[in-house]
Amino acid sequence: MKHNYQLDAMRAIAALAIIAYHYTLFPCGWIGVQFFFVLSGFLISGIIIKNKKALPSKQTGAFFKDFYKRRVLRLFPLYFGYIGILALFNFFAGKPEAFDKEWPWLVTYSLNFRWLYQDYSFHMVYGHLWSLALEWQFYLIWPFFLWFVPQKRITPILLCLLPLSMLIRVLGYSVNEHLPYLVGYNGGATAKALAAYVLPFSHIDAFVFGALLCKVKVRRFLSRPQVIYSSMAMVVVTGLLLVALIPTYNLGAIGWPSNLPKAYQWIWGYSLLNFISAAIIAGIIEKGRARVLALSRSSLLQYLGKISYGIYVYHPIVIFGMLNVRNKVPQFTGKVIVELIIVISITIVIAHLSYEYFEKRFLTKRKPQPATNEFKPQVNKVPAERLTLELQEANN
């Protein structure tokens, strides 16, 4: 089985939706982050589960050493390189203003926790890195969880984690609401619901749905067009009902605003969005007949998905630059749309150059090394599906 380029296209769509959201033109575009969480859960879980079956227990240490080496080489160079760029801007231009205060949270992959503090100094050029911090926190725990849970109990435990994740969101909400130094204390509904959005424990169900996709029966069920369309319809109908019932909900977000602050949406809403993301991924893998997936065949989107990590990391600094020059251009019809197109175009160019001339230098070091006495993968015994998961993980 070869690399699934259609999943790359879905990465691109998610990344572009996030850019439009940050440019305030697509209020529900933040949902793209949920798709990334579920996709990461699928790719990482698949690698762990397949290697767990294929490798003898005595190779566990060597496997995890190689696994984290590959993760570090994929994630760290761009992440810390971007932080280095921000540090240079701060040193020479004094912007972003609060970088000298917030950098310890950035370099320790803990910005998502920092978001909850009342004295957090948000800036758009680094605020988006919370999601990368959350994913890394999962990478430190999730692989070991899957590896050491008995094979026969994985599915029942995963299913139990789905309702548990909702209970954890309730707990996080309660803590955020009652601790004086957190934003939820005497805060509004959006501030109180922030913990359910940024804490890693709150998104267990995203990684659970991803792990469940490793089971063929689950994928085949979720890939059915009726499942994909009915789940999408449920999201739209539910959102429209919330818009009709809640005055502060606007139609632009289709009833799915960031943080999901009202109607206890922060409890059940993420699970529904994760379910849809899983269904879309299943439909692509199983070559489902749902026509809504046809866009994923675009070669342009597939390439943009390949560099989507860079698109996500770099886009806020491009938006920040645009916001600082937009007022110098006279108003005209469709100006905001033109600005967004320019932002996307510049971001793509930067991400392309970053991928070709910076990130690739580290990706080439991830190629499989010749077998040694310490770690000898049993290639002949590994199912072909493992190769697909490893190739997808390379661009995750």
C-alpha positions as CSV (number, residue, x, y, z in Angstrom):
1,M,0.0,0.0,0.0
2,K,1.3,3.4,-0.9
3,H,1.1,6.8,0.8
4,N,-2.4,8.1,0.9
5,Y,-2.2,11.5,-0.7
6,Q,-5.9,12.2,-0.2
7,L,-5.2,12.5,3.5
8,D,-2.6,15.1,2.7
9,A,-5.4,17.0,0.8
10,M,-7.6,16.9,3.9
11,R,-4.6,18.3,5.9
12,A,-4.5,21.2,3.5
13,I,-8.2,21.9,3.8
14,A,-8.0,21.9,7.6
15,A,-5.0,24.2,7.5
16,L,-6.6,26.6,5.1
17,A,-9.8,26.6,7.2
18,I,-7.7,27.6,10.2
19,I,-6.1,30.5,8.3
20,A,-9.5,31.8,7.3
21,Y,-10.6,31.5,10.9
22,H,-7.7,33.5,12.2
23,Y,-8.4,36.1,9.6
24,T,-12.0,36.3,11.0
25,L,-13.6,35.2,7.8
26,F,-14.6,31.6,8.7
27,P,-15.7,31.5,12.3
28,C,-15.9,27.7,12.5
29,G,-12.6,27.2,10.8
30,W,-11.0,26.3,14.1
31,I,-12.6,22.8,13.7
32,G,-9.6,22.1,11.4
33,V,-7.6,21.6,14.6
34,Q,-9.9,18.8,15.7
35,F,-9.3,17.1,12.4
36,F,-5.5,17.3,13.0
37,F,-5.9,15.7,16.4
38,V,-7.9,12.8,15.1
39,L,-5.6,12.2,12.2
40,S,-2.6,12.3,14.5
41,G,-4.3,9.8,16.7
42,F,-4.9,7.5,13.8
43,L,-1.3,7.7,12.4
44,I,0.5,7.4,15.7
45,S,-1.8,4.7,17.1
46,G,-1.4,2.7,13.9
47,I,2.3,2.7,14.1
48,I,2.3,1.7,17.8
49,I,-0.3,-1.1,17.4
50,K,1.3,-2.6,14.3
51,N,4.8,-2.6,15.7
52,K,3.6,-4.0,19.0
53,K,2.3,-7.0,17.1
54,A,5.3,-7.4,14.9
55,L,8.3,-6.8,17.3
56,P,9.4,-9.0,20.2
57,S,9.1,-7.5,23.6
58,K,12.9,-7.3,24.0
59,Q,13.0,-4.7,21.2
60,T,10.6,-2.3,23.0
61,G,13.3,0.1,24.2
62,A,14.9,0.3,20.7
63,F,11.6,0.8,19.1
64,F,10.7,3.8,21.3
65,K,14.1,5.3,20.9
66,D,13.7,5.2,17.1
67,F,10.0,6.4,17.4
68,Y,10.9,9.5,19.4
69,K,13.9,10.2,17.2
70,R,11.6,10.3,14.2
71,R,9.1,12.5,16.0
72,V,11.8,14.9,17.2
73,L,13.3,15.2,13.7
74,R,9.9,15.9,12.2
75,L,8.5,18.4,14.8
76,F,11.3,20.1,16.7
77,P,13.3,21.8,13.8
78,L,10.4,23.8,12.5
79,Y,8.8,24.5,15.9
80,F,12.0,25.7,17.6
81,G,13.1,27.4,14.4
82,Y,9.9,29.5,14.4
83,I,10.4,30.3,18.0
84,G,13.9,31.4,17.2
85,I,12.5,33.8,14.5
86,L,10.2,35.3,17.1
87,A,13.1,35.6,19.5
88,L,15.1,37.6,16.9
89,F,12.1,39.9,16.2
90,N,11.7,40.4,20.0
91,F,15.4,41.2,20.4
92,F,15.7,43.7,17.6
93,A,12.2,45.1,17.3
94,G,10.7,44.5,20.7
95,K,7.8,42.4,19.1
96,P,6.0,40.3,20.0
97,E,5.9,42.5,23.1
98,A,5.4,39.7,25.7
99,F,7.7,37.1,24.2
100,D,10.3,37.7,26.9
101,K,7.6,36.7,29.4
102,E,6.0,33.8,27.6
103,W,9.0,32.1,26.0
104,P,9.5,29.5,28.8
105,W,6.1,28.1,28.1
106,L,6.8,28.0,24.4
107,V,10.1,26.1,24.6
108,T,8.7,23.6,27.1
109,Y,5.7,22.7,24.9
110,S,3.3,23.9,27.6
111,L,1.6,26.9,26.1
112,N,-1.8,25.3,26.3
113,F,-1.6,25.3,30.1
114,R,-0.4,28.9,30.1
115,W,-3.6,29.9,28.1
116,L,-5.6,29.3,31.3
117,Y,-3.8,31.9,33.4
118,Q,-5.3,35.3,33.8
119,D,-1.9,37.0,33.4
120,Y,-1.2,35.2,30.1
121,S,-0.1,37.7,27.5
122,F,-1.6,36.5,24.3
123,H,-0.1,37.3,20.9
124,M,-1.4,35.9,17.6
125,V,2.1,35.0,16.3
126,Y,2.7,32.4,19.0
127,G,-0.8,31.8,20.4
128,H,-1.6,29.0,17.9
129,L,1.3,26.9,19.1
130,W,-0.9,25.7,22.0
131,S,-2.2,22.9,19.7
132,L,1.3,21.7,18.9
133,A,2.1,21.6,22.6
134,L,-1.0,19.5,23.2
135,E,-0.1,17.0,20.5
136,W,3.4,16.7,21.9
137,Q,2.0,16.0,25.4
138,F,0.0,13.2,23.9
139,Y,3.0,11.8,22.1
140,L,4.7,11.5,25.5
141,I,1.9,9.3,26.9
142,W,-0.3,7.8,24.3
143,P,2.2,5.5,22.6
144,F,3.1,3.9,26.0
145,F,-0.5,3.5,26.9
146,L,-1.3,1.6,23.7
147,W,1.9,-0.4,23.9
148,F,1.4,-1.8,27.4
149,V,-2.4,-2.3,27.4
150,P,-3.1,-6.0,26.6
151,Q,-4.1,-6.4,23.0
152,K,-7.4,-8.0,23.8
153,R,-8.4,-5.1,26.0
154,I,-7.5,-2.2,23.8
155,T,-10.9,-1.8,22.1
156,P,-13.0,-2.0,25.3
157,I,-10.7,0.4,27.1
158,L,-10.8,2.8,24.1
159,L,-14.6,2.7,24.1
160,C,-14.6,3.5,27.8
161,L,-12.4,6.5,27.3
162,L,-14.9,8.2,25.0
163,P,-17.4,9.1,27.8
164,L,-14.5,9.5,30.2
165,S,-13.1,12.3,28.1
166,M,-16.4,14.2,28.4
167,L,-16.3,13.8,32.2
168,I,-12.7,15.1,32.1
169,R,-13.9,18.2,30.3
170,V,-16.4,18.8,33.0
171,L,-13.7,18.5,35.6
172,G,-11.4,20.9,33.7
173,Y,-14.3,23.4,33.4
174,S,-15.0,23.2,37.1
175,V,-11.3,23.7,38.0
176,N,-11.0,26.7,35.6
177,E,-14.1,28.2,37.1
178,H,-13.1,28.0,40.8
179,L,-9.4,28.8,40.9
180,P,-8.8,32.6,41.3
181,Y,-5.8,32.8,39.1
182,L,-7.4,31.1,36.1
183,V,-9.4,32.9,33.4
184,G,-12.7,31.1,34.2
185,Y,-12.8,32.6,37.7
186,N,-15.5,35.3,37.5
187,G,-15.1,35.0,33.7
188,G,-17.6,34.8,30.9
189,A,-18.9,31.6,29.3
190,T,-16.1,31.6,26.7
191,A,-13.4,31.9,29.3
192,K,-14.9,29.2,31.5
193,A,-15.1,26.8,28.6
194,L,-11.4,27.4,27.6
195,A,-10.1,24.6,29.8
196,A,-12.2,22.1,27.9
197,Y,-10.5,23.3,24.7
198,V,-6.8,23.6,25.5
199,L,-6.1,20.9,28.1
200,P,-4.7,17.7,26.7
201,F,-6.9,15.4,28.8
202,S,-10.0,17.1,27.3
203,H,-9.1,15.7,23.8
204,I,-8.6,12.1,24.7
205,D,-11.6,11.2,22.5
206,A,-9.9,12.7,19.5
207,F,-7.0,10.3,19.9
208,V,-9.4,7.5,20.8
209,F,-11.3,7.9,17.6
210,G,-8.0,7.9,15.7
211,A,-7.0,4.7,17.4
212,L,-10.3,3.0,16.7
213,L,-9.7,3.7,13.0
214,C,-6.9,1.2,13.1
215,K,-9.6,-1.5,13.2
216,V,-10.8,-2.4,9.8
217,K,-14.4,-3.0,10.9
218,V,-14.6,0.4,12.4
219,R,-13.2,2.1,9.3
220,R,-15.6,0.2,7.0
221,F,-18.6,1.3,9.1
222,L,-17.5,4.9,9.3
223,S,-16.6,5.1,5.6
224,R,-20.2,4.5,4.5
225,P,-21.7,7.6,2.8
226,Q,-24.8,7.4,4.9
227,V,-22.6,7.6,8.1
228,I,-20.6,10.6,6.7
229,Y,-23.6,12.5,5.5
230,S,-25.8,11.9,8.5
231,S,-23.1,13.0,10.9
232,M,-22.4,16.1,8.9
233,A,-26.2,16.8,8.8
234,M,-26.3,16.4,12.6
235,V,-23.6,19.0,13.1
236,V,-25.3,21.5,10.8
237,V,-28.8,21.0,12.1
238,T,-27.6,21.0,15.7
239,G,-25.6,24.2,15.1
240,L,-28.6,26.0,13.4
241,L,-30.8,25.0,16.4
242,L,-28.2,26.6,18.7
243,V,-28.1,29.7,16.6
244,A,-31.9,30.0,16.9
245,L,-31.9,29.4,20.6
246,I,-28.8,31.3,21.8
247,P,-28.7,35.0,21.0
248,T,-24.9,35.2,21.2
249,Y,-24.4,32.4,18.6
250,N,-24.1,33.8,15.1
251,L,-24.9,32.1,11.8
252,G,-21.4,32.7,10.5
253,A,-20.1,29.9,12.8
254,I,-23.1,27.7,12.0
255,G,-23.6,27.4,15.7
256,W,-20.0,26.1,16.3
257,P,-18.0,29.1,17.8
258,S,-14.6,28.6,19.3
259,N,-14.6,27.2,22.9
260,L,-18.2,26.0,22.4
261,P,-19.3,28.1,25.4
262,K,-23.1,27.5,25.6
263,A,-25.6,24.7,25.9
264,Y,-22.9,22.4,27.4
265,Q,-21.6,22.2,23.9
266,W,-18.1,22.1,25.3
267,I,-18.9,18.6,26.8
268,W,-20.5,16.9,23.8
269,G,-19.5,19.1,20.8
270,Y,-15.9,18.0,20.5
271,S,-16.9,14.3,20.5
272,L,-19.3,14.9,17.6
273,L,-16.6,16.8,15.7
274,N,-14.1,14.1,16.3
275,F,-16.6,11.5,15.1
276,I,-17.0,13.3,11.8
277,S,-13.3,13.7,11.4
278,A,-12.9,10.0,11.9
279,A,-15.6,9.3,9.4
280,I,-13.9,11.5,6.8
281,I,-10.5,9.8,7.4
282,A,-12.2,6.3,7.2
283,G,-13.9,7.3,3.9
284,I,-10.6,8.3,2.3
285,I,-8.7,5.2,3.5
286,E,-11.5,2.8,2.5
287,K,-12.0,4.7,-0.8
288,G,-15.6,5.4,0.2
289,R,-18.2,6.6,-2.3
290,A,-19.1,9.8,-0.5
291,R,-18.8,12.5,-3.1
292,V,-17.9,15.1,-0.5
293,L,-14.5,13.5,-0.4
294,A,-13.8,14.2,-4.1
295,L,-12.0,17.4,-3.3
296,S,-9.3,15.3,-1.7
297,R,-8.2,14.1,-5.1
298,S,-6.8,17.6,-6.0
299,S,-3.1,17.4,-6.7
300,L,-2.7,21.0,-5.5
301,L,-4.3,20.3,-2.2
302,Q,-2.3,17.1,-1.8
303,Y,0.9,19.1,-2.1
304,L,-0.3,21.8,0.3
305,G,-1.0,19.0,2.7
306,K,2.5,17.8,2.4
307,I,3.7,21.2,3.6
308,S,0.7,21.8,6.0
309,Y,2.9,21.8,9.1
310,G,4.7,24.8,7.8
311,I,1.5,26.4,6.7
312,Y,0.1,26.1,10.2
313,V,3.2,27.3,12.0
314,Y,4.0,30.3,9.8
315,H,0.5,31.7,8.9
316,P,0.0,33.9,12.0
317,I,3.1,35.9,11.4
318,V,1.9,36.5,7.8
319,I,-1.5,37.6,9.1
320,F,0.2,39.9,11.6
321,G,2.1,41.5,8.8
322,M,-1.0,42.0,6.7
323,L,-2.9,43.5,9.6
324,N,-0.2,46.1,10.0
325,V,-0.3,47.3,6.4
326,R,-4.0,46.8,5.4
327,N,-5.0,50.3,6.5
328,K,-2.6,51.8,4.1
329,V,-4.6,50.4,1.2
330,P,-7.9,52.2,0.2
331,Q,-11.1,50.2,0.8
332,F,-12.7,48.4,-2.2
333,T,-15.3,45.7,-2.7
334,G,-13.9,42.3,-1.7
335,K,-10.8,43.8,-0.1
336,V,-10.8,41.3,2.8
337,I,-11.1,38.4,0.5
338,V,-8.1,39.7,-1.6
339,E,-6.2,40.1,1.7
340,L,-6.9,36.5,2.7
341,I,-5.8,35.2,-0.7
342,I,-2.5,37.2,-0.4
343,V,-2.0,35.9,3.2
344,I,-2.6,32.3,2.0
345,S,-0.3,32.7,-1.0
346,I,2.6,34.2,1.0
347,T,2.2,31.5,3.7
348,I,2.3,28.8,1.0
349,V,5.5,30.2,-0.5
350,I,7.2,30.4,3.0
351,A,6.0,26.9,3.9
352,H,7.3,25.5,0.6
353,L,10.7,27.1,1.0
354,S,10.9,26.0,4.6
355,Y,10.0,22.4,3.6
356,E,12.4,22.2,0.7
357,Y,15.4,24.0,2.2
358,F,15.1,23.5,5.9
359,E,12.8,20.7,7.1
360,K,14.0,18.2,4.5
361,R,17.5,18.4,6.0
362,F,16.1,16.7,9.1
363,L,13.5,14.5,7.3
364,T,16.3,12.7,5.4
365,K,17.8,11.6,8.7
366,R,14.6,9.7,9.4
367,K,15.2,7.1,6.8
368,P,15.4,3.6,8.1
369,Q,19.0,2.7,9.1
370,P,20.6,-0.7,8.4
371,A,19.6,-3.3,10.9
372,T,21.9,-3.8,13.8
373,N,22.1,-6.4,16.6
374,E,20.3,-3.9,18.9
375,F,17.2,-3.3,16.7
376,K,16.2,-5.6,13.9
377,P,12.7,-4.9,12.6
378,Q,11.1,-8.1,11.3
379,V,10.2,-6.6,7.9
380,N,8.8,-9.7,6.4
381,K,6.4,-10.1,9.2
382,V,5.0,-6.6,9.2
383,P,1.7,-6.1,7.4
384,A,1.7,-3.8,4.4
385,E,-0.6,-1.5,6.2
386,R,2.2,-0.5,8.6
387,L,4.1,1.0,5.7
388,T,1.2,3.2,4.9
389,L,1.0,4.4,8.5
390,E,4.7,5.1,8.6
391,L,4.6,7.1,5.4
392,Q,1.7,9.1,6.6
393,E,3.4,9.7,10.0
394,A,6.4,11.1,8.1
395,N,4.3,14.1,7.0
396,N,2.2,14.4,10.1
